[in-house]
Amino acid sequence: MTEQELARDLGFLEAYTIGLGTMIGAGIFVLPSIAAEQAGPASMISFFAGGLVSLLAAISLSELATGMPKAGGSYYYVNRALGPFFGSIVGWGMWAGLTFASAFYMIGFGQYLLPGLGQYVGFLSGWGDIGITVAALVMAALLTGVNYYGVKETGALQNVIVLTLVGLIVAFLGIGIIDGPTIGEFNPNGWPAVAATIGTVYVTFIGFEVIATSAEEIKNPSRNLPLAMIAAVVTPTLMYVGVMFVSTGTLSIEVLANSQIPVADVATEFMGSIGALAMIVGAVLATVSSANASILSAARVNFAMGRDKILINWLNEVHDRFRTPYRAIAATGIITLVLIAIGVGIGTLAEVASFMYLVTYALVHVAVIVLRRANPEAYDPAFRIPSVLYPIVPILGFIACIAILLQMNIVVQAIGGVIVVFGVIWYLVYARDRALSQSLVGEAIAPGPTKVTDGQGRYRVVVPVANPETERDLLRMAAASAHAHDSETAEVIAVNIIEVPQQTSLEQDLTFEEARVERQQELLDFARDIADELDVGLRTRAIVGRNAGSAILDVIEEEDADHVLLGWKGKRSRREHVLGSTIDPVIGRASCDATLVKLGPEDGRGEGDIMILAGEGPHAPVAARRATEFAEAADQDTSLTLFNVQEPGDDDEGASPLERGEELIEEFVERAGLEAGQYESRIEVTEDIDGTILDAASEYDTICVGATRTGAVSQAVFGSLPETIGEQTDGTVVMARGPEESAMSIRQAIVRRLES
Amino acid sequence: MFTHVLVPVASPEDAEATMRAVRPYLESVGGNVTVINVVEKAGGAPDKASVEQREEYAHEIFDSARGVFEDSNITVTTDIRYGTDVAETIIETAHDIDASAIVFTPRGGSRWVRLLTGDVALSLVSESDLPVITLPNND
């Protein structure tokens, strides 16, 4: 099965238009009256400053987007870099920000439609504020419906709208400036008012991120992506500054402040009613297209959160017929309708949206620094912030975002604060035990490379046991790993966890469940017997807890374990988890070596003919180490085969597939520290790599394969190839990963820093 | 006609129904089947669902398609394709893989829904230069 790559078909111009389409939106048609009221003509400076802050964010986002082109944008980067605590805050923050922005756009739409078009179309006039709210509600419902039912929209329509808007604004600026605007008192309310206004108008700058979410489709992303982002920020910034200049220079501040359709009222002065009508039509188009983009972006944030298990995946169901994430779209639509209906006020809506995005971008800047310092293997951005600008850009950007946040209206700060606190509570109550990802902050603080070493010199293998039938083999394999180290001090720790549901208290449940406790004791007694036979030091831990995954992780940390070995039934779960509710978090977060074993038929469990997949993956040598440990401890004859697959045809340097394979195996032997004569090698040449590996796997008793994906920056636990082999091969399959990829806690990192 | 058919599918239910319908025909001639799901791109406008979400959904669809052929020795090949025009992408894919025919089952739906979301079946039938076979949906 080959998977067609998503064609990279967006050039600079297309990416730029996409960004511009969301940037030249509703804000500029609605905000001039609010901005002029707050800061007079000096609000030009506010727009300019907002543009600069966005420019810094665009530079940081360009690096992150080319490093991790994934749906969910800023949320995704922050969650990967700073972990689910901040992920939860930013996820909810962006979602709230987008719904507040949609409500803001829709009320702007109502204002331009009724009092605006009402000047020309009789029945639209005279409906007052109720009318505006109703129009906003109807349009919001309609847009939600359009996206729910997946009504086809085309790029061509989008381009027409963008071109129309650019044309209108350029005409407005051109004719307005020729008309000779006269600015009165430039800064009537003082600089603090100008600073506060940055927060108000920032909502006009939240669109450019859409380019980041298309990163995978952009041609030559190292050049085109940052350029398109920067251009999509600079162009509208200049336009906004111009619009404020013309507006405040044409109408008095009082008239402007009281206008619901400021751009049209200004246009009337020098373009007549035809010009005003054109502006109204433009504003209607702009508000609708901006709200449309916001609703769809919100659904993407939901999707990305669901994928990271920070949010219930139920929301992300794709509709069978419409092929839209209909629940996420409906939820966003409903909250937008509620926000419109309760009458928060158009200014407050805009400011809360700005607030949430400033929080987001502040954390995006932190994420860049953390990722650069932690430097996980999978992070290899095509565009890196040039060294003259790093780390100035993220630091300055962070400070600027925080400074604006502090300047904002207290009511807005309160609402924004509530949303942030909600994110925190959500993390504590829901996401903490479920989230797949982990923070890389520890990695960033720690000095230099941070391979986990055993401080006490005692090699410890943690083995969760739950099933008497598999217990013996798991312990035997763990003992093999322990024996490979100094066997005097190495030990195996067998753990069993009784899971108790959330509703019942731990003690209460246990008294009713004596049978379970008894079973736990039996399992662990049995483990001791096995350990005696195997001649390995064993300790047992009997634990009662809410969640087996976190209990195991706790044991790993308490014991300072070097290796955790788990059994797996061999079936991937469909939705909520990748490999299983306990396996996912343990493999995903354990700070030590982690091994997952699917047991095949007896007499071949880590024995007999062992195949090692010798590939280029970072963890393949770990799999080889496991294989040699098993082979050394096995009672019966074992053989080790290094298996490698190459595609037919000579490469650029003229090496034949066999030569390439041999070279790779040689390198592999060195990386894995194998000795000559210990192994055989086998190279196959084929078009169908995955199929050949699966076929070959069925000839061996045990297959050892290293993780192909890294836990820190992706969701798969081991990678799709190891998981497929595990699922489809009848023999024993050992999936292994080393400690490099797992992140350490901030506390560990600081300790390490202090020690060094 | 059934030596190598292309089956475009849109949902797990659709995949199951179509694969069930096509199975006896394939078995009678020992044919192959390629199942594709087309991810519709808006070509510049924002897509309704993110591409990654659609890809995840496509894998769900393929699982359900393979499920029907689990106990059969006919190979099921799967592929995700991307395009702004679903019918056109299907026809292009059919040529790419030298398919002998394109096979689907009707999915019903009111005239309104088809008007709003596009009628892929109609475009397939009217635009294809390869045989297009509609099999009855027996569920």
Interface residues (C-beta under 8 A of the other chain):
Chain A: M1 T2 E3 Q4 L6 A7 E14 T17 I18 K70 A71 G72 N147 Y149 G150 V151 K152 E153 T154 G155 A156 L157 Q158 N159 V210 T213 E216 E217 N292 A293 L296 S297 A299 R300 F303 A304 R307 N316 V318 D320 R321 F322 R323 T324 P325
Chain B: A10 S11 P12 E13 D14 E40 A42 G43 G44 A45 P46 D47 K48 A49 S50 V51 E52 Q53 R54 E56 Y57 T77 T78 D79 I80 R81 Y82 T84 R107 G109 V113 L116 T117 G118
